[in-house]
Amino acid sequence: MISILHVVVKIKKISTAVAYPTIPIIFLGGINPDRTPLYDTMGLAVTNKDETTRTETTIESTEGKTITPIKFLLDKQELTGLRGNQIIESVKTLMDKNNIKAKVKIESNNYGIFSGSSDSGLAALFVALNDVFDLKYSKDEILRFSMKGSESAGRSLYGGLTLSLVNEKPVKVIQLASEEDLSRISLFSIPFQYDSRISADEIHAGIIKNPHFHERVKKIPNWIDRIKKALKNDELVELLKTAEENIQNAHELLEGVNIRVRKPDMLRLCEQVTQMRKEKIEAYYLIGGGNLVTIATIEPFARGVAKYLSKNQWKYYEFKVASAPKIIKSQTL
């Protein structure tokens, strides 16, 4: 009598994606209940010279009969809290929609990121999920899921300089310029070690309380048109000038309701950026919601910015415009 041993082999897939953090060009302040922005916004994906400043997310998927509890580690710690639960639920929604039954382990680590990690984190997560489950989703389809965890994830997902169009239903993100198009832009990021930082949700809830918020919303199309025109004419200094003007307006509105992202040392650096321009160094500051000031310039002035910062004892990190996310590992075991 011949005995036949049936061996069930479970297919295991592994995918690793990298994505890059972002900084604002048109500051995103104010969101709807579904986390979509209240007005059109723009952002820039950035990284350091050797592209090691990034989020790296690895997903292991093993075939199963059900969706088991998802294990998610962020920087070696279990993902928790309201935002964490929302992200895990969005992963489950993706799996349910595609009738995927599997055991999933997610490990996400941020390397050298001072600000914008939620954008790169959500972009890397869903790009990796798209690959590990072989969904073949377009970026527009990935965007629907990634924005559930970060309202500005599209900036990282598309890379380069992006524009988010909120009047499109659903919200649409387009890349206006690639990292190659903006290779002449040099970025100098200076992080500040403050004990606390204001959350994105606090910023969104606070800025709309300023009575001048509606004036800002009315100005948004003009700022965007100026930036588009600057891109068309390859006038990158004008682009950076417009971005700083917009950033400054947003922070003034926040400060008008006692939300101070720009703390004293950050403001002192901003004043020195203004002084650079008086000395014919075309430099402009960009500040999001974190403890980071990024000084943006173009090649002819980069050396002057570096010397000025060193002279005034600012520790800076040289950055550049970054690309869209990349899959760096994809295999079936």
C-alpha positions in Angstrom: 0.0 0.0 0.0 1.4 3.3 -1.0 0.9 6.3 1.3 0.8 9.7 -0.3 1.9 12.6 1.8 0.3 15.9 0.9 2.5 18.9 1.7 0.8 22.3 1.7 3.3 25.0 0.7 2.2 28.5 1.7 3.5 31.2 -0.7 5.4 34.0 1.0 6.1 37.3 -0.7 8.3 40.1 0.4 8.4 43.6 -0.9 10.4 46.6 0.2 9.7 50.2 -0.9 11.5 53.4 -0.2 9.8 56.9 -0.3 11.0 60.3 0.5 9.7 63.0 3.0 8.2 66.2 1.8 8.2 69.9 2.6 5.5 72.4 1.7 5.5 74.8 -1.2 1.9 75.8 -0.7 1.3 75.2 3.0 -1.5 72.7 3.7 -3.6 74.2 6.5 -7.1 72.9 7.2 -8.7 69.6 6.2 -12.1 68.1 5.8 -13.3 65.2 8.0 -12.0 62.7 5.4 -8.6 64.3 5.7 -8.7 65.9 2.2 -7.3 69.5 2.1 -9.6 72.5 2.1 -7.7 74.1 -0.8 -5.2 73.3 -3.5 -1.7 72.7 -2.1 1.8 72.0 -3.4 4.7 70.1 -2.0 8.3 69.0 -2.7 9.7 65.5 -2.1 13.3 65.8 -0.7 16.2 63.7 0.4 19.9 64.0 1.1 22.6 63.8 -1.6 23.0 60.0 -1.4 19.2 59.4 -0.9 19.6 57.7 2.5 17.1 60.2 4.0 14.0 58.2 3.4 11.3 55.8 4.7 12.0 52.1 4.1 9.0 49.8 4.4 9.2 46.0 4.1 6.0 43.8 3.9 6.0 40.1 4.3 2.8 38.4 3.2 2.0 34.7 3.7 -1.0 33.1 2.2 -3.8 32.1 4.6 -7.5 31.3 4.9 -8.3 34.6 6.6 -6.9 38.1 7.3 -5.1 37.6 10.6 -4.2 40.6 12.9 -1.8 42.8 11.0 1.6 43.2 12.7 2.9 46.7 12.1 6.2 48.0 13.5 7.2 51.7 13.0 10.8 52.4 13.9 10.8 49.2 15.9 7.7 50.1 17.9 4.2 48.7 17.5 2.0 51.1 15.6 -0.6 52.5 18.0 -3.0 55.4 18.6 -5.8 56.8 16.5 -3.6 57.5 13.5 -2.1 54.0 13.8 -5.5 52.4 13.9 -6.6 54.4 10.9 -3.6 53.2 8.9 -4.1 49.5 9.8 -7.8 49.8 8.9 -6.9 51.2 5.5 -4.6 48.2 4.9 -7.5 45.9 5.9 -9.8 47.8 3.6 -7.4 47.3 0.7 -7.2 43.5 1.4 -11.0 43.2 1.8 -11.6 45.0 -1.5 -9.3 42.6 -3.3 -10.4 39.5 -1.4 -6.9 39.0 -0.1 -6.5 36.5 2.8 -3.0 36.5 4.2 -0.9 37.0 7.3 0.8 40.4 6.9 3.9 41.7 8.7 4.9 45.3 8.1 8.1 47.0 9.2 8.6 50.6 8.5 11.7 52.6 9.4 12.5 56.3 9.0 16.1 57.2 8.3 17.4 60.8 8.8 14.0 62.4 8.5 13.3 65.6 10.4 9.9 66.4 9.0 7.4 64.9 6.5 7.7 61.3 7.6 4.0 60.6 7.5 3.9 61.5 3.8 6.8 59.1 3.0 5.5 56.5 5.4 2.1 56.2 3.7 3.5 56.4 0.2 6.1 53.6 0.9 3.4 51.5 2.7 0.9 51.4 -0.2 3.5 51.2 -2.9 4.9 48.1 -1.1 1.4 46.6 -0.6 0.6 47.2 -4.3 3.7 45.2 -5.2 3.5 42.4 -2.6 -0.2 41.7 -3.6 0.5 42.3 -7.3 -2.4 44.6 -7.6 -1.1 46.7 -10.4 -2.8 49.8 -9.1 -2.1 53.1 -10.7 -0.7 55.9 -8.5 -4.1 57.6 -8.6 -5.6 54.4 -7.1 -2.8 54.1 -4.5 -3.5 57.7 -3.5 -7.0 56.9 -2.4 -5.6 54.6 0.3 -2.5 56.6 1.3 -4.4 59.8 2.0 -6.4 58.0 4.7 -3.3 58.1 6.8 -1.7 61.3 5.6 -3.5 64.2 3.9 -0.3 65.1 2.0 0.9 61.6 1.2 0.5 62.4 -2.5 3.5 64.7 -2.4 5.7 61.8 -1.6 3.8 59.3 -3.8 4.3 61.3 -7.0 7.7 62.8 -6.1 9.3 66.0 -7.4 7.1 69.1 -7.1 3.4 68.2 -6.9 0.0 70.0 -7.0 -3.0 68.5 -5.2 -6.3 69.6 -6.7 -9.0 69.4 -4.1 -11.9 70.4 -6.5 -11.3 67.1 -8.4 -13.5 64.3 -7.1 -11.7 62.4 -5.8 -8.7 64.6 -5.0 -6.1 64.5 -7.8 -2.4 64.9 -7.5 -0.1 65.8 -10.4 3.6 66.2 -10.7 4.5 69.6 -12.1 8.2 69.0 -12.2 10.4 66.0 -11.7 13.6 65.8 -9.6 15.6 66.1 -12.8 13.7 69.3 -13.7 14.6 70.8 -10.4 18.2 69.6 -10.1 19.4 73.2 -9.9 17.6 73.7 -6.6 19.8 73.2 -3.5 18.3 72.7 -0.1 19.9 73.3 3.3 17.9 71.8 6.2 18.4 72.9 9.8 16.6 70.9 12.4 15.8 72.4 15.9 15.8 70.3 19.1 12.6 71.6 20.8 11.0 69.4 23.5 7.6 69.4 21.7 6.1 70.0 18.3 2.6 70.9 17.2 0.7 68.0 15.5 -0.7 68.3 12.0 -4.2 68.0 13.4 -3.6 70.9 15.8 -2.4 73.0 12.9 -5.4 72.1 10.7 -7.9 72.8 13.5 -6.2 76.0 14.5 -5.5 77.9 11.3 -9.1 77.9 10.2 -10.0 79.8 13.4 -8.0 82.8 12.2 -10.5 85.4 10.8 -8.1 86.0 8.0 -8.1 82.4 6.9 -10.6 83.0 4.1 -8.4 85.7 2.7 -5.6 83.1 2.5 -7.9 80.7 0.6 -8.7 83.4 -1.9 -5.0 84.0 -2.6 -4.2 80.4 -3.2 -4.9 80.4 -7.0 -2.7 83.4 -7.5 0.2 81.8 -5.7 -0.2 78.6 -7.7 -0.4 80.5 -11.0 2.8 82.3 -10.1 4.6 79.1 -9.4 3.3 77.4 -12.6 4.5 80.5 -14.6 7.9 80.4 -12.9 8.3 76.7 -13.8 7.3 77.3 -17.4 9.8 80.1 -17.7 12.5 78.2 -15.7 12.6 81.0 -13.1 13.3 78.9 -10.1 14.2 81.9 -7.9 10.7 83.3 -8.5 9.2 79.9 -7.6 11.1 79.9 -4.3 10.2 83.5 -3.6 6.5 82.7 -4.1 6.7 79.6 -1.9 8.3 81.6 1.0 5.6 84.3 0.7 2.9 81.6 1.0 4.7 79.8 3.9 5.1 83.1 5.8 1.4 83.9 5.4 0.4 80.5 6.8 2.6 80.8 9.9 1.4 84.4 10.5 -2.2 83.1 10.6 -1.2 80.3 13.0 0.6 82.7 15.2 -2.5 84.9 15.2 -4.3 82.1 17.0 -1.3 81.4 19.3 0.0 78.4 17.5 3.7 78.9 17.2 5.6 76.5 14.9 8.3 79.2 14.3 10.0 79.3 17.6 12.6 82.1 18.5 15.7 80.4 17.0 13.8 79.4 13.9 12.6 83.1 13.5 16.2 84.2 14.0 17.3 82.0 11.1 14.5 83.3 8.9 15.7 86.9 9.6 19.2 85.8 8.5 17.8 84.4 5.3 16.3 87.8 4.6 19.7 89.3 5.3 21.3 86.9 2.8 19.1 88.4 0.1 20.3 91.9 1.1 23.8 90.5 0.4 22.7 89.4 -3.1 22.3 85.7 -2.1 19.0 84.4 -3.4 17.8 82.2 -0.6 14.3 81.5 0.8 13.0 79.6 3.7 10.4 76.8 3.8 8.8 75.6 7.0 6.1 73.0 7.5 4.6 71.9 10.8 7.7 70.5 12.4 10.9 71.8 14.0 12.7 72.2 10.7 13.7 75.1 8.5 14.8 74.3 5.0 16.6 77.1 3.1 16.2 76.8 -0.7 18.3 78.3 -3.3 19.7 77.5 -6.8 23.2 76.5 -7.9 24.9 79.9 -8.4 24.0 80.9 -4.8 24.5 77.5 -3.0 28.1 78.1 -2.0 27.2 81.5 -0.6 24.4 80.0 1.5 26.7 77.3 2.9 29.3 79.9 3.8 26.8 82.2 5.5 25.3 79.3 7.5 28.7 78.1 8.6 29.8 81.6 9.6 26.7 82.0 11.8 27.2 78.5 13.3 24.1 76.8 11.9 24.4 73.0 11.5 22.8 72.1 8.2 22.2 69.1 6.1 22.4 69.3 2.3 19.3 68.1 0.5 17.9 67.8 -3.0 14.6 67.3 -4.7 13.6 63.6 -4.5 11.9 61.2 -6.9 8.7 59.1 -6.4 8.9 55.9 -4.3 10.9 52.9 -5.6 10.6 49.2 -5.0 14.1 48.0 -4.0 13.2 44.4 -3.2 10.5 42.1 -4.5 10.6 38.3 -4.2 8.5 35.2 -3.7 9.7 32.5 -1.4 
